[in-house]
Amino acid sequence: MACCIKAETGTLIFAIINLSVMILSSVASIGMLIYGMVVFFWINASSSRIDYVTLMIGAILGWLAFSLLNLVFASFLLNGSLKKKPEHIMAYFIYGVIILLLTLPIIFCVCVFSEMGAAVNSAVILTYVMYCLILFMLRRTIKSMETLREQYSHKQLVEKC
């Protein structure tokens, strides 16, 4: 017997999990940035590894920027799901499609040129497919909310004289 839930409920569950993970990611990236700065100033006296530490801090800053951007859109998703605002869910949906399109070449390169093994390649592809299904669920939620909104919006009657 399969467990079936409504798309709105699935969207709310995903929004809560997504926001929680993005908060943890942002906090972790801030912690790593602080650690990287401490290491940078510690190693600054001996300049043999300064390029490695600079690269590490740059990568952490990129991670922090990406985490904060994800945090903003995860907030839009949770707000739209809780307050039944399809335009907020649509903002996350568009963001998700852009992320999928930008990561597709990376995923292709990882799966084709990497020597990580079939298990890692399968996990990467499975994650990509799952995110596509989540975006499909979000689209269904948007459509159902828009349909519900249209049912309750009344148009003005035009009187002819």
C-alpha positions in Angstrom: 0.0 0.0 0.0 1.5 3.3 -1.1 1.4 6.4 1.2 -0.1 9.4 -0.7 -0.1 12.9 0.5 -1.3 16.1 -1.1 1.2 18.2 -3.0 0.7 21.1 -0.6 1.6 18.9 2.4 4.7 17.6 0.6 5.7 21.2 -0.3 5.4 22.2 3.3 7.4 19.3 4.5 10.1 20.0 1.9 10.1 23.7 2.8 10.7 23.0 6.5 13.5 20.5 5.8 15.0 22.8 3.1 15.0 25.8 5.4 16.5 23.8 8.3 19.3 22.4 6.1 20.0 25.9 4.7 20.2 27.4 8.2 22.7 24.7 9.2 24.7 25.2 6.1 24.9 28.9 6.6 26.0 28.5 10.2 28.6 25.9 9.2 30.0 28.1 6.4 30.3 31.0 8.9 32.1 28.7 11.3 34.4 27.5 8.6 35.0 31.1 7.5 36.1 32.1 11.0 38.3 29.0 11.1 39.8 29.9 7.8 40.5 33.4 8.9 42.2 32.2 12.0 44.3 29.7 10.0 45.1 32.5 7.5 46.4 34.8 10.2 48.2 31.9 11.9 50.0 30.9 8.7 50.5 34.4 7.5 53.9 34.5 9.3 55.1 31.6 7.2 54.1 32.3 3.6 54.7 28.9 2.2 51.0 27.8 2.3 49.3 31.2 1.9 48.0 30.4 -1.6 46.2 27.3 -0.3 44.6 29.2 2.6 43.5 32.0 0.3 41.9 29.5 -2.0 40.2 27.8 1.0 38.8 31.1 2.2 37.6 32.0 -1.3 35.8 28.6 -1.5 34.3 29.1 1.9 33.1 32.6 0.9 31.5 31.1 -2.2 29.8 28.5 0.0 28.6 31.2 2.3 27.1 33.3 -0.5 25.4 30.2 -2.0 24.0 29.2 1.4 22.6 32.6 2.1 21.0 32.8 -1.4 19.5 29.3 -0.8 18.3 30.5 2.7 16.5 33.5 1.1 14.7 31.3 -1.4 14.0 28.6 1.2 12.3 31.3 3.2 10.2 32.3 0.2 9.2 28.7 -0.2 8.2 28.2 3.5 6.3 31.6 3.5 4.4 30.7 0.3 3.6 27.3 1.6 2.3 28.5 5.0 0.4 31.5 3.7 -0.9 29.9 0.5 1.0 32.4 -1.8 1.7 30.7 -5.1 3.9 33.6 -6.3 6.4 32.9 -3.5 6.5 29.2 -4.3 6.9 30.2 -8.0 10.0 32.3 -7.0 11.6 29.2 -5.5 10.5 27.1 -8.5 12.2 29.4 -10.9 15.3 29.5 -8.7 15.3 25.7 -8.6 15.0 25.4 -12.4 17.9 27.8 -12.8 20.0 25.7 -10.3 19.1 22.5 -12.2 20.2 24.0 -15.5 23.5 25.4 -14.0 24.4 22.1 -12.3 23.6 19.9 -15.3 27.0 20.4 -16.9 28.8 19.8 -13.6 26.8 16.6 -13.0 27.6 15.4 -16.5 31.4 16.1 -15.9 31.3 14.3 -12.6 29.6 11.3 -14.0 31.6 11.0 -17.2 35.1 12.2 -16.2 35.3 11.4 -12.5 36.8 8.2 -11.2 34.7 8.1 -8.1 32.8 5.0 -9.0 29.4 3.9 -9.9 28.0 4.3 -6.4 28.8 8.0 -6.3 27.6 8.6 -9.9 24.3 6.8 -9.1 23.9 8.9 -5.9 24.5 12.1 -7.9 22.0 11.2 -10.6 19.5 10.0 -8.0 19.8 13.3 -6.2 19.3 15.2 -9.4 16.2 13.2 -10.3 14.7 13.6 -6.8 15.1 17.4 -7.0 13.4 17.3 -10.4 10.5 15.4 -8.8 10.4 17.9 -6.0 10.2 20.8 -8.5 7.4 18.9 -10.2 5.6 18.7 -6.8 6.1 22.5 -6.3 4.6 23.1 -9.8 1.5 21.1 -8.9 1.2 23.0 -5.6 1.4 26.3 -7.5 -1.3 25.1 -10.0 -3.6 24.0 -7.2 -3.2 27.2 -5.3 -3.9 29.3 -8.4 -7.0 27.2 -9.2 -8.2 27.6 -5.6 -7.6 31.4 -5.8 -9.5 31.6 -9.0 -12.5 29.8 -7.5 -12.7 32.4 -4.7 -12.1 35.5 -6.7 -15.2 37.1 -8.0 -15.2 39.2 -11.1 -17.2 42.4 -11.2 -20.4 42.2 -13.1 -20.6 44.7 -16.0 -24.1 46.2 -16.2 -25.4 47.3 -19.6 -27.8 50.2 -19.8 
